[in-house]
Amino acid sequence: MTFSAPVLPDYGGANLSGLVPAFLAAPADRPDWLPEAARSADQIVLLVVDGLGWLQLEERRDLMPRLSQMSGGPITTVVPSTTAAALTSVVVGAPPASHGIVGYRVVIEGSSGPEVMNVLKWRTSSGDARQYADPRTFQVLDPFMKRPVPVVSKADFAGTAFTEAHQRGARQVGWFQASSLAVEVRALVAAGEQFVYAYYDGVDRIAHIRGFGPYYDAEVVALDRIVGDLLDGLPEGVALVVTSDHGQVQVGAQAVELAPRLVSEVSMISGEGRFRWLHAKSGGEHSSKHLAELARDLYGHQAWVATLDQVDDEGWLGGPLRPEFRARLGDVALVPFEPIAYLDKAESGDFQLVCRHGSLTAQEMLVPLLAEGGRLFP
């Protein structure tokens, strides 16, 4: 499978980063790329399903009848197509270049120099990173445009550093079993909440662990039941909107360590398997260009290779990047378009993932935006 050009985000149009500002606007001011049910609703429930790309949904419509009957189509996620960057962009209504969570594993200044921090775990190889990267200031924008929006997500996520970074101040309404998600949402809608944000991570988790196949299919069937529970419990005038943060590519055993010749030229590796950042040893323009040329020689047949300047100039992250955000990234991006991943020995747990994401393929970049009005009869 070869891709001739990357799918770049439409940050000025149908993109994840525009959803919350659109939903919090008056119905008359909402953009026409939203499905009709979402443009006219008095109350909106936004369900973000982690890891359900548009193309994966299209291939399994027979397993998801409730989702399939909803109106809408594909929109673009952000770059990189990874949870940390995308969920933050949804919640704050801005691209990664504006909010600063520019990837899954980014560089921070630790006690003895630069370290790579896993944003979802908020940890480096030295341990908890809160003393070096305060989650309350690491991400600079207010969630939900400073509105008191309730967040319905797994109870385990409340109080984590990543939650504090991208949802600080939001009212957390935790669910303990997936069957409770619709119950919590219905209660909030009945209480008069104009906008409710809900998050479900099951699809992404099973894709990472099991890949596509019977386990994945069983999970999307379970998701469709949740969607059905929501639709059946929402009154007329309330719209359910379903989207996702990214899609998936099955990589499986096609995850390889980078060539020693390339590793010898870098001081550090950050990012993730499908969006690697290479950090040149000596820094500066010359070494970045040299590193990019070497990466193209080795991997140009299976990956897009771009310098940080190119990524920024072409607006991949919705730039321009602020200097402190650029410092969180490497010098050269290595972004595969084939179903492969580039491993980093320093990234524990990365070797076992089956499905992955982060790159700029249609499988990863296109996500659903579906909507339907509630039909609960008194």
Secondary structure as GFF3:
##gff-version 3
##sequence-region A 1 378
A	DSSP	three_ten_helix	16	18	.	.	.	ID=ss1
A	DSSP	alpha_helix	19	24	.	.	.	ID=ss2
A	DSSP	three_ten_helix	27	29	.	.	.	ID=ss3
A	DSSP	alpha_helix	36	40	.	.	.	ID=ss4
A	DSSP	beta_strand	43	49	.	.	.	ID=ss5
A	DSSP	alpha_helix	54	59	.	.	.	ID=ss6
A	DSSP	three_ten_helix	61	63	.	.	.	ID=ss7
A	DSSP	alpha_helix	65	68	.	.	.	ID=ss8
A	DSSP	beta_strand	71	76	.	.	.	ID=ss9
A	DSSP	alpha_helix	83	92	.	.	.	ID=ss10
A	DSSP	alpha_helix	96	99	.	.	.	ID=ss11
A	DSSP	beta_strand	105	110	.	.	.	ID=ss12
A	DSSP	beta_strand	113	118	.	.	.	ID=ss13
A	DSSP	beta_strand	123	124	.	.	.	ID=ss14
A	DSSP	beta_strand	127	128	.	.	.	ID=ss15
A	DSSP	alpha_helix	135	138	.	.	.	ID=ss16
A	DSSP	three_ten_helix	143	146	.	.	.	ID=ss17
A	DSSP	beta_strand	150	154	.	.	.	ID=ss18
A	DSSP	three_ten_helix	155	157	.	.	.	ID=ss19
A	DSSP	alpha_helix	161	167	.	.	.	ID=ss20
A	DSSP	beta_strand	171	175	.	.	.	ID=ss21
A	DSSP	alpha_helix	180	190	.	.	.	ID=ss22
A	DSSP	beta_strand	195	200	.	.	.	ID=ss23
A	DSSP	alpha_helix	202	210	.	.	.	ID=ss24
A	DSSP	alpha_helix	214	233	.	.	.	ID=ss25
A	DSSP	beta_strand	238	244	.	.	.	ID=ss26
A	DSSP	beta_strand	249	250	.	.	.	ID=ss27
A	DSSP	beta_strand	255	257	.	.	.	ID=ss28
A	DSSP	alpha_helix	260	263	.	.	.	ID=ss29
A	DSSP	beta_strand	266	272	.	.	.	ID=ss30
A	DSSP	beta_strand	275	280	.	.	.	ID=ss31
A	DSSP	alpha_helix	284	299	.	.	.	ID=ss32
A	DSSP	beta_strand	303	307	.	.	.	ID=ss33
A	DSSP	alpha_helix	308	313	.	.	.	ID=ss34
A	DSSP	alpha_helix	323	326	.	.	.	ID=ss35
A	DSSP	beta_strand	332	336	.	.	.	ID=ss36
A	DSSP	beta_strand	341	343	.	.	.	ID=ss37
A	DSSP	three_ten_helix	350	352	.	.	.	ID=ss38
A	DSSP	beta_strand	355	356	.	.	.	ID=ss39
A	DSSP	alpha_helix	362	365	.	.	.	ID=ss40
A	DSSP	beta_strand	366	373	.	.	.	ID=ss41
###
